[in-house]
């Protein structure tokens, strides 16, 4: 909850400062994606494993495989949450 509140506060401040709703839209999309991932504990655990491995990997082929699997997880979660990941702002 602390991270959510901090992110929300930053997004609201940026939106107010720039008189632009884009920071709030980004905040909502990011948290919707996070919730969609966390709704499936095995998927969330796999994403954490991949992120930890990505921080250590030195082999380009393995790095690409990790990136592809992370992208697939995020795409699946975005689809479940009804998020258009191509949308800007």
VODRENDO-830474 format. One record per atom (N, C-alpha, C): residue in three letters; x, y, z. Coordinates in pm, 1 decimal, always signed. Each point is the difference from the previous one (the first is absolute). Layout:
VODRENDO-830474
<r res="ala" c1="X" c2="Y" c3="Z"/>
...
***
This chain:
VODRENDO-830474
<r res="unk" c1="+81.6" c2="-119.8" c3="+0.0"/>
<r res="unk" c1="-81.6" c2="+119.8" c3="+0.0"/>
<r res="unk" c1="+85.6" c2="+125.7" c3="+0.0"/>
<r res="unk" c1="+113.6" c2="-5.2" c3="+65.9"/>
<r res="unk" c1="+85.1" c2="+118.9" c3="+5.6"/>
<r res="unk" c1="+49.3" c2="+38.3" c3="-139.3"/>
<r res="unk" c1="+39.5" c2="-99.0" c3="-78.2"/>
<r res="unk" c1="+47.1" c2="+28.0" c3="-136.5"/>
<r res="unk" c1="-113.2" c2="+55.6" c3="-85.6"/>
<r res="unk" c1="-119.1" c2="-58.2" c3="+13.6"/>
<r res="unk" c1="-116.7" c2="+49.4" c3="-73.5"/>
<r res="unk" c1="-27.1" c2="+145.8" c3="+35.6"/>
<r res="unk" c1="-3.8" c2="+30.3" c3="+128.7"/>
<r res="unk" c1="-27.6" c2="+136.7" c3="+45.0"/>
<r res="unk" c1="+106.9" c2="+97.5" c3="-49.1"/>
<r res="unk" c1="+125.6" c2="-40.9" c3="+5.6"/>
<r res="unk" c1="+108.4" c2="+87.2" c3="-46.3"/>
<r res="unk" c1="-11.7" c2="+26.1" c3="-150.3"/>
<r res="unk" c1="-26.6" c2="-105.3" c3="-76.1"/>
<r res="unk" c1="-15.9" c2="+15.7" c3="-145.0"/>
<r res="unk" c1="-120.5" c2="+86.9" c3="-33.4"/>
<r res="unk" c1="-109.2" c2="-20.6" c3="+72.4"/>
<r res="unk" c1="-121.1" c2="+79.5" c3="-23.1"/>
<r res="unk" c1="+25.3" c2="+147.2" c3="+31.4"/>
<r res="unk" c1="+68.1" c2="+26.2" c3="+109.0"/>
<r res="unk" c1="+30.6" c2="+137.7" c3="+38.0"/>
<r res="unk" c1="+86.3" c2="+67.8" c3="-106.2"/>
<r res="unk" c1="+102.2" c2="-70.9" c3="-49.4"/>
<r res="unk" c1="+85.5" c2="+55.9" c3="-105.1"/>
<r res="unk" c1="-78.9" c2="+27.3" c3="-127.0"/>
<r res="unk" c1="-84.1" c2="-94.8" c3="-38.8"/>
<r res="unk" c1="-79.5" c2="+16.0" c3="-122.2"/>
<r res="unk" c1="-95.9" c2="+117.4" c3="+11.9"/>
<r res="unk" c1="-63.5" c2="+13.2" c3="+114.7"/>
<r res="unk" c1="-93.1" c2="+111.2" c3="+20.7"/>
<r res="unk" c1="+73.5" c2="+134.4" c3="-3.1"/>
<r res="unk" c1="+116.5" c2="+4.0" c3="+60.9"/>
<r res="unk" c1="+77.6" c2="+123.9" c3="+0.2"/>
<r res="unk" c1="+43.6" c2="+36.5" c3="-141.5"/>
<r res="unk" c1="+48.5" c2="-98.6" c3="-75.2"/>
<r res="unk" c1="+42.5" c2="+26.0" c3="-137.9"/>
<r res="unk" c1="-117.5" c2="+42.3" c3="-86.6"/>
<r res="unk" c1="-113.6" c2="-64.3" c3="+19.0"/>
<r res="unk" c1="-119.9" c2="+35.4" c3="-77.2"/>
<r res="unk" c1="-41.8" c2="+143.0" c3="+30.9"/>
<r res="unk" c1="+2.2" c2="+37.8" c3="+125.6"/>
<r res="unk" c1="-37.2" c2="+135.5" c3="+39.0"/>
<r res="unk" c1="+100.1" c2="+104.4" c3="-47.5"/>
<r res="unk" c1="+127.4" c2="-34.9" c3="+10.7"/>
<r res="unk" c1="+105.5" c2="+93.7" c3="-40.3"/>
<r res="unk" c1="-4.3" c2="+29.3" c3="-149.8"/>
<r res="unk" c1="-27.4" c2="-102.8" c3="-78.3"/>
<r res="unk" c1="+1.4" c2="+14.6" c3="-146.0"/>
<r res="unk" c1="-140.4" c2="+15.8" c3="-58.8"/>
<r res="unk" c1="-100.5" c2="+0.1" c3="+84.6"/>
<r res="unk" c1="-140.3" c2="+6.1" c3="-42.5"/>
<r res="unk" c1="-20.7" c2="-101.2" c3="-113.6"/>
<r res="unk" c1="+31.5" c2="-124.6" c3="+32.2"/>
<r res="unk" c1="-2.0" c2="-108.0" c3="-98.6"/>
<r res="unk" c1="-37.5" c2="-129.6" c3="+71.5"/>
<r res="unk" c1="-92.9" c2="-73.4" c3="-56.1"/>
<r res="unk" c1="-44.4" c2="-125.8" c3="+61.2"/>
<r res="unk" c1="+92.6" c2="-117.9" c3="-31.1"/>
<r res="unk" c1="+97.4" c2="+19.4" c3="-88.0"/>
<r res="unk" c1="+87.7" c2="-110.8" c3="-40.3"/>
<r res="unk" c1="+69.1" c2="-68.1" c3="+118.5"/>
<r res="unk" c1="+53.1" c2="+73.8" c3="+97.6"/>
<r res="unk" c1="+63.7" c2="-70.2" c3="+112.6"/>
<r res="unk" c1="-97.3" c2="-91.1" c3="+75.2"/>
<r res="unk" c1="-124.2" c2="+40.7" c3="+13.4"/>
<r res="unk" c1="-98.3" c2="-84.7" c3="+68.1"/>
<r res="unk" c1="-34.5" c2="-122.0" c3="-84.4"/>
<r res="unk" c1="-9.6" c2="+17.2" c3="-131.3"/>
<r res="unk" c1="-26.7" c2="-116.1" c3="-87.4"/>
<r res="unk" c1="+113.8" c2="-100.6" c3="+8.8"/>
<r res="unk" c1="+124.8" c2="+48.7" c3="-0.6"/>
<r res="unk" c1="+115.3" c2="-91.1" c3="+12.9"/>
<r res="unk" c1="-4.3" c2="-72.8" c3="+133.8"/>
<r res="unk" c1="-29.8" c2="+74.0" c3="+106.8"/>
<r res="unk" c1="-10.0" c2="-59.0" c3="+132.9"/>
<r res="unk" c1="-105.6" c2="-111.2" c3="+2.5"/>
<r res="unk" c1="-116.8" c2="+28.6" c3="-53.5"/>
<r res="unk" c1="-108.1" c2="-99.2" c3="+0.2"/>
<r res="unk" c1="+35.4" c2="-122.6" c3="-82.9"/>
<r res="unk" c1="+60.9" c2="+20.0" c3="-116.0"/>
<r res="unk" c1="+39.9" c2="-114.8" c3="-82.9"/>
<r res="unk" c1="+104.6" c2="-84.2" c3="+70.6"/>
<r res="unk" c1="+99.8" c2="+65.7" c3="+59.7"/>
<r res="unk" c1="+106.9" c2="-74.6" c3="+66.8"/>
<r res="unk" c1="-55.7" c2="-82.3" c3="+116.2"/>
<r res="unk" c1="-87.0" c2="+58.1" c3="+80.0"/>
<r res="unk" c1="-53.9" c2="-72.9" c3="+114.5"/>
<r res="unk" c1="-100.7" c2="-106.3" c3="-42.6"/>
<r res="unk" c1="-72.8" c2="+23.4" c3="-107.1"/>
<r res="unk" c1="-89.3" c2="-104.6" c3="-51.7"/>
<r res="unk" c1="+82.2" c2="-119.2" c3="-46.2"/>
<r res="unk" c1="+112.5" c2="+26.2" c3="-64.8"/>
<r res="unk" c1="+88.7" c2="-107.3" c3="-44.3"/>
<r res="unk" c1="+57.2" c2="-74.7" c3="+120.5"/>
<r res="unk" c1="+42.2" c2="+73.4" c3="+100.7"/>
<r res="unk" c1="+54.2" c2="-61.7" c3="+121.2"/>
<r res="unk" c1="-103.0" c2="-90.5" c3="+65.6"/>
<r res="unk" c1="-122.3" c2="+47.5" c3="+12.6"/>
<r res="unk" c1="-106.6" c2="-80.1" c3="+61.6"/>
<r res="unk" c1="-28.3" c2="-124.5" c3="-84.3"/>
<r res="unk" c1="-5.0" c2="+15.1" c3="-131.6"/>
<r res="unk" c1="-27.2" c2="-114.3" c3="-87.8"/>
<r res="unk" c1="+109.5" c2="-106.1" c3="+13.6"/>
<r res="unk" c1="+123.2" c2="+42.2" c3="+14.1"/>
<r res="unk" c1="+110.3" c2="-95.5" c3="+18.2"/>
<r res="unk" c1="-11.4" c2="-67.1" c3="+136.0"/>
<r res="unk" c1="-21.2" c2="+78.0" c3="+103.8"/>
<r res="unk" c1="-2.7" c2="-54.0" c3="+136.7"/>
<r res="unk" c1="-121.7" c2="-87.5" c3="+28.5"/>
<r res="unk" c1="-103.7" c2="+10.2" c3="-81.9"/>
<r res="unk" c1="-118.7" c2="-85.6" c3="+19.0"/>
<r res="unk" c1="+33.3" c2="-147.3" c3="-22.8"/>
<r res="unk" c1="+109.8" c2="-26.2" c3="-66.2"/>
<r res="unk" c1="+43.3" c2="-137.1" c3="-29.0"/>
<r res="unk" c1="+136.4" c2="-20.5" c3="+66.9"/>
<r res="unk" c1="+2.3" c2="-56.8" c3="+120.1"/>
<r res="unk" c1="+125.0" c2="-11.2" c3="+75.9"/>
<r res="unk" c1="+113.8" c2="-68.2" c3="-75.9"/>
<r res="unk" c1="-29.9" c2="-103.7" c3="-76.6"/>
<r res="unk" c1="+107.0" c2="-67.9" c3="-73.6"/>
<r res="unk" c1="+59.6" c2="+92.2" c3="-105.7"/>
<r res="unk" c1="-85.4" c2="+75.3" c3="-67.5"/>
<r res="unk" c1="+47.5" c2="+93.0" c3="-102.1"/>
<r res="unk" c1="+83.1" c2="+110.9" c3="+65.1"/>
<r res="unk" c1="-47.2" c2="+53.2" c3="+112.6"/>
<r res="unk" c1="+74.2" c2="+105.1" c3="+69.3"/>
<r res="unk" c1="+135.8" c2="-51.7" c3="+46.6"/>
<r res="unk" c1="+3.2" c2="-122.2" c3="+52.2"/>
<r res="unk" c1="+126.7" c2="-58.6" c3="+45.3"/>
<r res="unk" c1="+95.5" c2="-19.6" c3="-117.1"/>
<r res="unk" c1="-53.0" c2="-45.8" c3="-112.1"/>
<r res="unk" c1="+84.6" c2="-19.4" c3="-118.5"/>
<r res="unk" c1="+56.3" c2="+133.4" c3="-48.1"/>
<r res="unk" c1="-80.0" c2="+104.2" c3="+1.6"/>
<r res="unk" c1="+47.5" c2="+131.6" c3="-41.2"/>
<r res="unk" c1="+113.0" c2="+45.9" c3="+92.2"/>
<r res="unk" c1="-15.3" c2="-20.3" c3="+129.0"/>
<r res="unk" c1="+106.4" c2="+38.8" c3="+94.4"/>
<r res="unk" c1="+127.9" c2="-80.2" c3="-25.8"/>
<r res="unk" c1="-14.4" c2="-129.5" c3="-29.7"/>
<r res="unk" c1="+117.1" c2="-82.7" c3="-33.0"/>
<r res="unk" c1="+70.6" c2="+54.3" c3="-124.2"/>
<r res="unk" c1="-77.9" c2="+32.5" c3="-101.4"/>
<r res="unk" c1="+57.1" c2="+51.4" c3="-124.4"/>
<r res="unk" c1="+69.4" c2="+133.7" c3="+23.4"/>
<r res="unk" c1="-61.2" c2="+87.2" c3="+78.6"/>
<r res="unk" c1="+61.1" c2="+130.1" c3="+28.3"/>
<r res="unk" c1="+131.7" c2="-16.5" c3="+75.3"/>
<r res="unk" c1="+3.3" c2="-91.9" c3="+95.2"/>
<r res="unk" c1="+123.0" c2="-25.0" c3="+74.9"/>
<r res="unk" c1="+108.5" c2="-56.1" c3="-92.0"/>
<r res="unk" c1="-39.6" c2="-92.7" c3="-87.0"/>
<r res="unk" c1="+96.7" c2="-58.6" c3="-93.0"/>
<r res="unk" c1="+49.6" c2="+105.1" c3="-99.6"/>
<r res="unk" c1="-87.6" c2="+86.5" c3="-46.3"/>
<r res="unk" c1="+37.4" c2="+102.7" c3="-96.9"/>
<r res="unk" c1="+107.6" c2="+92.9" c3="+57.0"/>
<r res="unk" c1="-2.3" c2="+21.6" c3="+129.8"/>
<r res="unk" c1="+98.9" c2="+87.3" c3="+62.9"/>
<r res="unk" c1="+138.7" c2="-62.7" c3="+1.9"/>
<r res="unk" c1="+7.4" c2="-131.4" c3="-23.8"/>
<r res="unk" c1="+127.9" c2="-70.6" c3="+8.9"/>
<r res="unk" c1="+48.9" c2="-55.9" c3="-132.5"/>
<r res="unk" c1="-88.1" c2="-15.3" c3="-95.2"/>
<r res="unk" c1="+34.2" c2="-69.8" c3="-123.6"/>
<r res="unk" c1="+104.2" c2="+77.1" c3="-81.4"/>
<r res="unk" c1="+91.1" c2="-74.0" c3="-60.4"/>
<r res="unk" c1="+101.9" c2="+61.3" c3="-85.4"/>
<r res="unk" c1="-10.1" c2="-50.0" c3="-143.9"/>
<r res="unk" c1="-69.1" c2="-110.3" c3="-20.0"/>
<r res="unk" c1="-14.3" c2="-59.0" c3="-132.9"/>
<r res="unk" c1="-114.4" c2="+68.4" c3="-75.3"/>
<r res="unk" c1="+28.0" c2="+52.3" c3="-118.6"/>
<r res="unk" c1="-99.1" c2="+73.9" c3="-77.7"/>
<r res="unk" c1="-119.3" c2="-87.9" c3="-38.3"/>
<r res="unk" c1="+23.6" c2="-122.9" c3="-34.2"/>
<r res="unk" c1="-109.6" c2="-89.8" c3="-37.2"/>
<r res="unk" c1="-93.3" c2="-22.9" c3="+117.8"/>
<r res="unk" c1="+56.8" c2="-22.7" c3="+117.1"/>
<r res="unk" c1="-81.4" c2="-18.8" c3="+119.9"/>
<r res="unk" c1="-74.2" c2="+128.7" c3="+35.5"/>
<r res="unk" c1="+67.2" c2="+112.9" c3="-13.6"/>
<r res="unk" c1="-64.5" c2="+128.7" c3="+28.9"/>
<r res="unk" c1="-120.5" c2="+21.5" c3="-90.8"/>
<r res="unk" c1="+13.9" c2="-34.4" c3="-125.3"/>
<r res="unk" c1="-112.2" c2="+14.2" c3="-94.0"/>
<r res="unk" c1="-114.8" c2="-93.6" c3="+36.2"/>
<r res="unk" c1="+32.4" c2="-120.9" c3="+41.0"/>
<r res="unk" c1="-103.6" c2="-95.7" c3="+40.4"/>
<r res="unk" c1="-74.0" c2="+50.6" c3="+123.5"/>
<r res="unk" c1="+73.7" c2="+55.6" c3="+94.5"/>
<r res="unk" c1="-61.2" c2="+55.6" c3="+120.4"/>
<r res="unk" c1="-91.3" c2="+116.7" c3="-38.0"/>
<r res="unk" c1="+50.0" c2="+89.1" c3="-84.2"/>
<r res="unk" c1="-79.1" c2="+115.7" c3="-41.8"/>
<r res="unk" c1="-128.1" c2="-44.0" c3="-71.2"/>
<r res="unk" c1="+9.8" c2="-102.8" c3="-81.9"/>
<r res="unk" c1="-118.4" c2="-49.8" c3="-71.4"/>
<r res="unk" c1="-102.2" c2="-57.6" c3="+97.4"/>
<r res="unk" c1="+46.7" c2="-73.4" c3="+100.9"/>
<r res="unk" c1="-93.6" c2="-58.2" c3="+96.4"/>
<r res="unk" c1="-62.7" c2="+108.5" c3="+88.1"/>
<r res="unk" c1="+77.0" c2="+99.2" c3="+40.2"/>
<r res="unk" c1="-54.7" c2="+112.4" c3="+78.0"/>
<r res="unk" c1="-106.1" c2="+71.4" c3="-83.0"/>
<r res="unk" c1="+30.5" c2="+23.9" c3="-125.5"/>
<r res="unk" c1="-95.8" c2="+66.5" c3="-88.1"/>
<r res="unk" c1="-128.1" c2="-81.5" c3="-14.4"/>
<r res="unk" c1="+13.1" c2="-130.6" c3="-13.2"/>
<r res="unk" c1="-117.9" c2="-86.3" c3="-12.2"/>
<r res="unk" c1="-86.0" c2="+6.2" c3="+126.5"/>
<r res="unk" c1="+63.5" c2="+0.0" c3="+116.3"/>
<r res="unk" c1="-72.8" c2="+9.3" c3="+126.8"/>
<r res="unk" c1="-73.9" c2="+133.5" c3="+6.9"/>
<r res="unk" c1="+69.1" c2="+107.0" c3="-35.0"/>
<r res="unk" c1="-61.1" c2="+132.6" c3="+6.0"/>
<r res="unk" c1="-113.4" c2="+13.9" c3="-100.9"/>
<r res="unk" c1="+17.5" c2="-56.0" c3="-118.1"/>
<r res="unk" c1="-104.3" c2="+6.0" c3="-102.3"/>
<r res="unk" c1="-124.0" c2="-76.6" c3="+44.4"/>
<r res="unk" c1="+20.4" c2="-118.7" c3="+55.2"/>
<r res="unk" c1="-112.2" c2="-80.2" c3="+48.2"/>
<r res="unk" c1="-76.3" c2="+74.7" c3="+110.3"/>
<r res="unk" c1="+74.0" c2="+58.1" c3="+93.5"/>
<r res="unk" c1="-62.8" c2="+74.2" c3="+109.1"/>
<r res="unk" c1="-71.4" c2="+124.5" c3="-52.4"/>
<r res="unk" c1="+61.0" c2="+69.3" c3="-94.4"/>
<r res="unk" c1="-62.1" c2="+119.4" c3="-58.2"/>
<r res="unk" c1="-129.6" c2="-35.7" c3="-71.3"/>
<r res="unk" c1="+1.7" c2="-110.7" c3="-72.0"/>
<r res="unk" c1="-122.2" c2="-45.8" c3="-67.6"/>
<r res="unk" c1="-109.9" c2="-28.7" c3="+101.9"/>
<r res="unk" c1="+34.9" c2="-67.3" c3="+108.8"/>
<r res="unk" c1="-97.7" c2="-31.1" c3="+104.6"/>
<r res="unk" c1="-56.5" c2="+126.7" c3="+63.7"/>
<r res="unk" c1="+84.6" c2="+102.5" c3="+13.1"/>
<r res="unk" c1="-41.8" c2="+123.7" c3="+64.6"/>
<r res="unk" c1="-65.4" c2="+97.9" c3="-97.3"/>
<r res="unk" c1="-1.3" c2="-35.6" c3="-128.8"/>
<r res="unk" c1="-59.8" c2="+87.9" c3="-99.7"/>
<r res="unk" c1="+84.9" c2="+122.4" c3="-30.2"/>
<r res="unk" c1="+131.7" c2="-15.3" c3="+12.6"/>
<r res="unk" c1="+92.8" c2="+110.6" c3="-22.7"/>
<r res="unk" c1="+54.5" c2="-8.3" c3="-141.4"/>
<r res="unk" c1="-8.1" c2="+111.8" c3="-71.6"/>
<r res="unk" c1="+62.1" c2="+10.8" c3="-131.7"/>
<r res="unk" c1="+141.7" c2="+48.6" c3="+23.5"/>
<r res="unk" c1="+98.1" c2="-88.7" c3="-9.2"/>
<r res="unk" c1="+137.7" c2="+36.6" c3="+31.3"/>
<r res="unk" c1="+61.9" c2="+91.6" c3="-104.0"/>
<r res="unk" c1="-66.0" c2="+15.8" c3="-113.4"/>
<r res="unk" c1="+50.9" c2="+92.0" c3="-102.3"/>
<r res="unk" c1="-41.9" c2="+142.4" c3="+29.4"/>
<r res="unk" c1="-96.1" c2="+17.7" c3="+89.6"/>
<r res="unk" c1="-52.2" c2="+133.2" c3="+29.1"/>
<r res="unk" c1="+106.6" c2="+86.1" c3="+64.6"/>
<r res="unk" c1="+6.8" c2="+120.8" c3="-40.1"/>
<r res="unk" c1="+98.3" c2="+92.4" c3="+56.7"/>
<r res="unk" c1="-59.6" c2="+75.1" c3="+117.7"/>
<r res="unk" c1="+89.6" c2="+83.8" c3="+61.4"/>
<r res="unk" c1="-46.3" c2="+91.7" c3="+104.2"/>
<r res="unk" c1="-29.0" c2="-64.2" c3="+126.7"/>
***
